[in-house]
Amino acid sequence: MSLRRFFIEEFVEVIEWRETDRDTILWKFPDRDANIKYGANLTVRESQTAVFLNEGEFADVFEPGRYELLTENMPLLTSLKNWDKGFKSPFLCDVYFASTKTFTDLKWGTVNPIILRDPEFKQVRVKAYGTYFIKIKDPQVFFSNYSGTKGVVKIQEVEASLRDIISPKFAEALAEAEVSVLDMVKSYTELGDQVAPILQADLDPFGIELVKFQVSSVSLPKDVEEFYDKMTNMNMVNDMNRFQQFQTAQAMEKAAENPSGGGSEGIGMGMGFGMANMMMNQQNQQGAQPTPKSTPETTSNDSGKAITREEIMDTLSQLGDLKTAGILTDDEFNAKKKELLDRL
């Protein structure tokens, strides 16, 4: 072995980290157990911090800049190794670089639904999703309490580790906010601001700073979403009578889509009669006037309210439309027709 090659392999003269990807959050300088030359050059780039360890014990920390490794700028390492002022020999030391940039667009989500008390739906299950940004604020704490002596730590590892922390903290904040699920969309920013300090308290022991926490979506169970869509389409939530009519019409439309289904025949019949009765009752409530006694032009329905001949004929006309649409069968139409004609 030549003397030149011996010195190249034995002593490290340049220490730096040229980041080859955007996903590495901690990286160990590969010294291959070689001694660092006294006076070696250390380059720490922007958004990096270099940490020196002597036999597993923290020594000096270097912020961005270019350094010549001398006893003057390595006070902790000099003290740990008991160097005197005249020391100029090579030394053995582990060097770790931490990325202090902000890692963006990390994902979080609730694995299981969160059960909430809601003023509109009483009790409802929701799932939530979003993004967050983090950065290392204390490389020594991050090394001690999270990464340990691993040679490389990727941000994906940190992201996976934080999922089990974020989900329950978000559930706590959501329960404390007492926001109706119908108002959550306009409260995303507020919810994010509430979760951030709660979550930061759990990240401090790892030397991690939560730069931003964002709620992107809150999803409801399918049945609640369908109910809410109906309420929105109707735009008449406070009118329960019209809501019931809307529900009946929706069910009749579904039955009409499959008129040949065997199991739906009985359902269709029930809905048909229900619709007919509903139309008659509606006419009675809107148009019937109390009369002291029946006349040849009026009769009474089951509730005792008068129903005119014109109202009966109008109801028959509407029943005919239902039969034409295929919602009522001939037998159903004839049965209801006979019932109405008997009142004339």
Secondary structure, DSSP 8 states (H G I E B T S, - for coil): --HHHHHHHHEEEEEE----SS-EEEEE---TT-EEEEEEEEEE-TTEEEEEEETTEEEEEE-SEEEE--GGG-HHHHHHTT--TT--S-B--EEEEEE-S-EEEEEEE-SS-EEEEETTTEEEEEEEEEEEEEEES-HHHHIIIIITT-SEEEHHHHHHHHHHHHHHHHHHHHHHHT--GGGSGGGHHHHHHHHHHHHHHHHGGGTEEEEEEEEEEEE--HHHHHHHHHHHHH--TT-HHHHHHHHHHHHHHHHHTSTT-TTHHHHHHHHHHHHHHHHHHHHHHHH----SS--TTEEE-TTS-EEEHHHHHHHHHHHHHHHHTTSS-HHHHHHHHHHHHTT-
